[in-house]
């Protein structure tokens, strides 16, 4: 099998190189355009009102001759566009004329900032001229602004970047016009007599979904920013140091169901808070961001999820301080979400057991009430980041989170406190350097996490009647001993492009070192990420005396990213068994080596029946560090965008070999039956007022070992320009005959118990958006989520690696298993005595979360938020169908409500 795998990889690369050789002579050579701007001759400047009638614009000529990019690349667009650029020592000014022979049909759809709806035009400036990063400014025909930081040569567009700039648009008899004014303080550029910036201006002609651009970028180009034209004529402009201070205040009122006798749940709570954000330009290239006691109350709640495999769930960062410039700190060292920096660790949910006591380690005592913080307070954070003219990218982040205390009170009024999160310092540093005319970069990263574990339990009781203190006779160990005291990670990375960036090779290597008590490091070895206790892993063993772990990981990949119709890529990832990143990074599993290769064909020209299309094949295989061959899978996928702008995405695959080291949570490597899967999604024209997407995913294993079905519907409707709504219901059904339940002890022998689960999950994301104007918006988000899992046909693992399911597991018969009081009693040897018990694993989880946010940007950069958040979480009845649980547990319960007003003012100095 390994020989076949190697031959397949070599064959894919040979075929791709032959195809590339045939295409060399057909690859277009495109000349770079140049626009020469001029400075304003007087102190008078254009008024930004969308009407281009000031004489100041006359110092430069119009530039036009846009070329179509999509759908029919390198053809004249249906409607032409032209622009002018002028500047002074403080601002860059741009004027647009977007011709349209039917101005009444111009789409003027309103949205909040970065909504990107309707007819629009975008200016993209590569001010570093590094051919990899750029600043994007969009204005729509309705006057809505959008701004993004672009990185990875156009592969990553980050809308969290929110500079201060000014824009206005007007519709007239010839189409529509727009003017923008960008403060040079919002841009980053080096010192030079004449600045030369990369320049691109692109327009979306909405009703035909036609994209045109000033600088032609061929459909087979290896990148986006690297293909820009150039802006010349910026003479003697001085880099400007940015200084912005943004204080904020938050007033918050919470209501929730009152609990009789609970001193911490009296039904309501009022809070007043404040903080400060600041942005200081150390140089024009490098910026220091500061935040003190930040508040993220206006951030949308995370979607509900349940992970039956036991692994942690990755959630996207939504908090503004961490989202902005996150590309500089990103270090995705392997595949998926694995990263040395996962900012959600900062301000995380406290990790300690809120009710653990000196008498009962497992949780609260009887009749105890707990007031535990939901999140860890970020006392302060600083972020120093930017990119210099000579190609250095620098990022340094420092953050301190507070020591969090849970308050505990028993029925007699005795109180104590438990530390549930220690005082913690987080540090991240990132650096990259461009070489070889920006075709090569080399970089590095270093992170550090340090915790002050100290004493984690207050061992004194307070007697409210006598005000006297009585000392406990029993003192427990530090209840945060499972946490590592310190963690360090480091890595180096590189990428090299050649032959006009059509080919690339990239790679990185990372190392981690964690330290802590014997208890903490033993716990780390036994985590699901590592599983050193696996009974069949000769290369792993739990050492209870260790106080540190050191691991490595990395990747090496290469392929063809541009030129002609074919693309391909192949590579290897690895994560050693001791690699540990989860103090400030994200790592699902260690002890894995993964190889992949993919090949894709892109249709570069539209035909009579489609606008764009592509198809590809992929092969993936995995091994562990013992040499076990765990998985191989093959997949075919394709995408078609039809002439009427409807689209289809389709895929299918086969997994002939599936072994999972973590399936039995420390038990032996477990085999699953061969799997076939397929998916089909299709959708309507995204330009229409009403549009939809429908999707279906199906996966089925041999012997009905498991099956999975997913049904997706996404409905979007915009009845008029100012209002839009969407609902995305989704239903999932998961059937698995070998879903892990627990481990039991039978006469000193471990028994790994699995069962037949029937899990059904129903969720829906609901969004309503009303835009009074581009600066005043009302948004609603709500998500009901219901998941029910019912188990049957319990069994134990007999031969974990057997190919035949009937040999792999053994079902308990009616004489071996009985059920009473939410517990299964197992008499495995049928001697009339209970050998072990299993708590019922059935579950029904019900949750509803919503946010209603009124956002008013009353002056550029300064905002007022009015927020109403609502949440309900409960346990449903496993015998109910999903809709009954929805009615009983969501609509029939009193919710928890949060009302807050947040006001910010942005001082620009």
Secondary structure by P-SEA (a helix, b strand, c coil): caaaaaaaaaaaaaaaaaaaaaacccbbbbbbbbbbbbcccccccccccccccccccccbbbbcccccccccccccccbbbbbbbbbcccbbbbbbbbbbcccccccccccccccccccbbbbbbccccccccbbbbbbcccbbbbbbbbccccccccccccccccbbbbbccccccbbbbbcccccccccccbbbbbbbbbbbcccccbbbcccccccccccccccbbbbcccccccbbbbbbbbbbbbbbbbbccccccccccccbbbbbbccbbbbbcccccbbbbbbccccccccccccbbbbcccbbbbbccccccccccccccccccccccccccccccccccccccccccccccccccccccccccccccccbbbbbbbccccbbbbbbbbbbbcbbbbbbbccccbbbbbbcccbbbbbbbbbbbbcccccccccbbbbbbbbccccccccccccccccbbbbbcccccccccccccbbbbbbccccccccccccccccbbbbbbbbbcaaaaaaaaaccccccccccccccccccccccccccccbbbbbbccccccccccbbbbbcccccccccbbbccccbbbbbbbbbbbbccccccccccccbbbbbbbbcccccccccccccccccccccccccccccccccbbbbcccccccccccccccccbbbbbbcccccccccccbbbbbbbccccbbbbbbbbbbbbcccccbbbbbbbbbbbbbbccccccccccccbbbbbbbbcbbbbbbbbbbbbbbcccccbbbbbbbbbbbbbbbcccccccccccccccccbbbbccccccccccbbbbccccccccccccccccccccbbbbbbbbbbccccccbbbbbbbbbbbbbccccccaaaaaaaccccbbbbbbbbbbbbbbbcc
